[in-house]
Amino acid sequence: MAVVKVYDQDKAEQGEITLSADVFEVAVRPEILHLVVRAQLAAKRAGTHAAKTRAAVSGGGVKPWRQKGTGRARSGSNRSPVWRGGAVIFGPQPRCYAFKVNKKIKKLALRMALSSKLAGESLMVVKNIELEQPKTKLFAGVADKLGLKKALIITPEITRNVALAARNLPGFSLATPEQLSVYEILKHPQVVLLEGAVEPVETRLK
């Protein structure tokens, strides 16, 4: 079991909390993290690229000249890939890049990602973050006190004031336990886990 300190938003110690070893102390296997991150990025690809084949290019249909007797190479269509303005051979076509990763592997990768942040001392547990107004200046002040530059904040629920105040600061993201992804955890140098989100995260990943 990992015992970590709990801070308030002014970085004053508020006690300690015990994190589940099954979630936060898992041996990290880079190949599994790589697989899941690659799957997440592949699923985001639009795959809308396309090039026109001979069936899609306008024109053609009429043989440019007779087969023999002209002294020129034989040709059946002015939309041939060897002609200017012709079709594309084996060009890209719309496709889906997504591939399946088992649910157990996804959960394991999430546990590994969180474990790597805890082992690297890049994970902080904060009691709560509350702002009186949705102002970026207020959130920037909290981030400065906590020593955050670029961080993922895992919160039990996304509150309006914090969401509006944080969205203008580059490098900061908010996520609920249900929205967690391996890519987002690894992309941010720091992870802030609000105390109220600890139990939902452990429940989801056990």
C-alpha positions as CSV (number, residue, x, y, z in Angstrom):
1,M,0.0,0.0,0.0
2,A,1.3,3.5,-0.9
3,V,0.8,6.2,1.7
4,V,0.9,9.7,0.2
5,K,0.3,13.1,1.7
6,V,-2.9,15.0,1.0
7,Y,-2.7,18.8,0.4
8,D,-5.2,21.5,0.1
9,Q,-5.2,23.9,-2.8
10,D,-2.7,26.2,-1.0
11,K,-0.3,23.1,-0.6
12,A,-0.8,22.9,3.1
13,E,-0.7,19.3,4.4
14,Q,-4.1,17.9,5.3
15,G,-3.2,14.4,6.3
16,E,-2.4,11.2,4.5
17,I,-4.2,8.7,2.3
18,T,-3.5,5.1,1.5
19,L,-3.6,4.2,-2.2
20,S,-4.4,0.7,-3.4
21,A,-1.3,-1.3,-4.4
22,D,-3.4,-3.1,-7.0
23,V,-3.9,0.2,-8.9
24,F,-0.9,2.5,-8.0
25,E,1.9,0.0,-7.5
26,V,1.8,-2.1,-10.6
27,A,5.0,-3.1,-12.5
28,V,5.2,-1.0,-15.6
29,R,5.6,-2.8,-19.0
30,P,6.3,-0.2,-21.8
31,E,5.1,-2.5,-24.6
32,I,1.6,-2.5,-23.1
33,L,1.5,1.2,-22.6
34,H,2.7,1.6,-26.2
35,L,0.1,-0.7,-27.6
36,V,-2.8,1.1,-25.8
37,V,-1.5,4.6,-26.7
38,R,-1.1,3.6,-30.3
39,A,-4.7,2.2,-30.3
40,Q,-6.1,5.5,-28.9
41,L,-4.2,7.7,-31.4
42,A,-5.2,5.4,-34.3
43,A,-8.9,5.6,-33.3
44,K,-8.6,9.4,-33.5
45,R,-7.5,9.4,-37.1
46,A,-10.2,10.6,-39.5
47,G,-9.2,8.2,-42.3
48,T,-11.0,10.4,-44.9
49,H,-8.1,10.6,-47.4
50,A,-9.0,9.5,-50.9
51,A,-7.5,9.5,-54.4
52,K,-9.6,9.0,-57.6
53,T,-9.3,5.6,-59.3
54,R,-10.1,5.1,-63.0
55,A,-13.7,4.5,-62.1
56,A,-14.0,7.9,-60.4
57,V,-12.0,10.2,-62.8
58,S,-14.1,12.1,-65.2
59,G,-13.5,11.7,-68.9
60,G,-12.4,8.6,-70.9
61,G,-14.8,6.3,-72.5
62,V,-13.6,7.1,-76.0
63,K,-10.5,5.5,-77.4
64,P,-8.1,8.4,-78.1
65,W,-7.0,7.0,-81.5
66,R,-7.2,3.7,-83.4
67,Q,-5.2,0.8,-82.2
68,K,-2.8,0.5,-85.2
69,G,-1.4,2.6,-87.9
70,T,-0.8,5.9,-86.2
71,G,2.8,5.3,-85.1
72,R,1.9,6.1,-81.6
73,A,1.7,3.7,-78.6
74,R,-1.7,2.1,-78.3
75,S,-4.1,3.7,-75.8
76,G,-7.6,2.9,-74.7
77,S,-8.4,5.9,-72.5
78,N,-7.2,9.4,-71.7
79,R,-7.9,8.7,-68.0
80,S,-5.1,6.1,-67.9
81,P,-2.7,6.5,-64.9
82,V,0.1,7.2,-67.3
83,W,-1.7,10.2,-68.8
84,R,-1.7,13.7,-67.4
85,G,-4.9,14.2,-65.5
86,G,-5.4,10.4,-65.3
87,A,-6.2,8.2,-62.3
88,V,-4.0,7.3,-59.4
89,I,-2.7,3.7,-59.1
90,F,-3.2,2.2,-55.6
91,G,-4.0,5.6,-54.2
92,P,-5.3,6.0,-50.6
93,Q,-8.9,5.2,-49.9
94,P,-11.1,6.1,-46.9
95,R,-10.5,3.6,-44.1
96,C,-10.7,3.2,-40.4
97,Y,-7.4,2.9,-38.6
98,A,-8.8,1.7,-35.2
99,F,-7.9,-1.7,-33.9
100,K,-9.2,-3.6,-30.9
101,V,-7.5,-3.8,-27.6
102,N,-9.0,-6.1,-24.9
103,K,-10.6,-4.4,-21.9
104,K,-8.3,-6.1,-19.5
105,I,-5.3,-4.8,-21.3
106,K,-6.8,-1.2,-21.3
107,K,-7.3,-1.4,-17.5
108,L,-3.9,-2.8,-16.9
109,A,-2.4,0.0,-19.0
110,L,-4.3,2.6,-16.9
111,R,-3.0,1.1,-13.7
112,M,0.6,1.1,-15.1
113,A,0.3,4.7,-16.2
114,L,-0.8,5.8,-12.8
115,S,1.8,3.6,-11.1
116,S,4.5,5.2,-13.3
117,K,3.4,8.7,-12.2
118,L,3.4,7.7,-8.5
119,A,6.8,6.0,-8.8
120,G,8.2,9.1,-10.5
121,E,6.8,11.4,-7.8
122,S,4.6,13.1,-10.4
123,L,1.3,12.3,-8.8
124,M,-0.2,14.6,-6.1
125,V,-3.3,14.1,-4.0
126,V,-5.2,17.3,-3.4
127,K,-8.2,17.5,-1.1
128,N,-10.2,19.7,-3.5
129,I,-10.0,22.7,-5.8
130,E,-12.6,25.3,-5.4
131,L,-12.8,28.7,-7.2
132,E,-15.2,31.5,-6.3
133,Q,-15.3,32.7,-9.9
134,P,-14.5,31.1,-13.2
135,K,-11.4,33.2,-13.8
136,T,-8.2,31.9,-15.3
137,K,-6.1,34.1,-12.9
138,L,-7.6,32.3,-9.9
139,F,-6.8,28.9,-11.3
140,A,-3.3,30.0,-12.3
141,G,-2.7,31.1,-8.7
142,V,-3.8,27.6,-7.4
143,A,-1.6,25.9,-10.0
144,D,1.4,28.1,-9.0
145,K,1.0,27.3,-5.3
146,L,0.8,23.6,-6.0
147,G,3.9,23.8,-8.3
148,L,2.0,22.7,-11.4
149,K,3.2,23.6,-14.9
150,K,1.3,21.2,-17.1
151,A,-1.0,18.7,-15.4
152,L,-4.0,16.4,-15.7
153,I,-6.5,17.0,-12.9
154,I,-8.6,13.9,-12.1
155,T,-11.8,15.1,-10.4
156,P,-14.9,13.2,-9.2
157,E,-17.0,15.7,-11.2
158,I,-16.1,18.6,-13.4
159,T,-17.4,21.8,-11.9
160,R,-18.2,24.8,-14.0
161,N,-15.9,27.3,-12.4
162,V,-12.8,25.1,-12.5
163,A,-13.5,24.0,-16.1
164,L,-13.9,27.5,-17.4
165,A,-10.9,28.8,-15.5
166,A,-8.6,26.0,-16.6
167,R,-9.5,25.8,-20.3
168,N,-7.4,28.9,-21.2
169,L,-4.2,27.6,-19.6
170,P,-2.2,25.5,-22.0
171,G,-1.1,22.2,-20.7
172,F,-3.9,21.7,-18.2
173,S,-6.8,19.2,-18.6
174,L,-9.6,17.9,-16.5
175,A,-10.9,14.4,-16.5
176,T,-13.3,12.3,-14.4
177,P,-12.4,8.7,-13.4
178,E,-14.7,7.5,-16.3
179,Q,-12.8,9.7,-18.8
180,L,-9.3,8.6,-17.9
181,S,-7.1,7.5,-20.8
182,V,-3.5,6.2,-20.9
183,Y,-2.5,8.8,-23.5
184,E,-3.7,11.7,-21.4
185,I,-2.0,10.5,-18.2
186,L,1.3,10.0,-20.0
187,K,1.1,13.2,-22.0
188,H,1.0,15.4,-18.9
189,P,4.1,15.7,-16.8
190,Q,2.1,15.9,-13.6
191,V,-1.1,14.3,-12.4
192,V,-3.3,15.8,-9.7
193,L,-5.7,13.4,-8.1
194,L,-8.5,15.0,-6.0
195,E,-9.3,13.1,-2.9
196,G,-12.9,12.5,-3.9
197,A,-11.8,10.8,-7.1
198,V,-9.5,8.3,-5.4
199,E,-12.2,5.7,-4.6
200,P,-13.9,6.0,-8.0
201,V,-10.5,5.5,-9.8
202,E,-9.7,2.4,-7.6
203,T,-13.2,1.0,-8.1
204,R,-13.0,1.3,-11.9
205,L,-9.5,-0.1,-12.2
206,K,-9.6,-3.0,-9.7
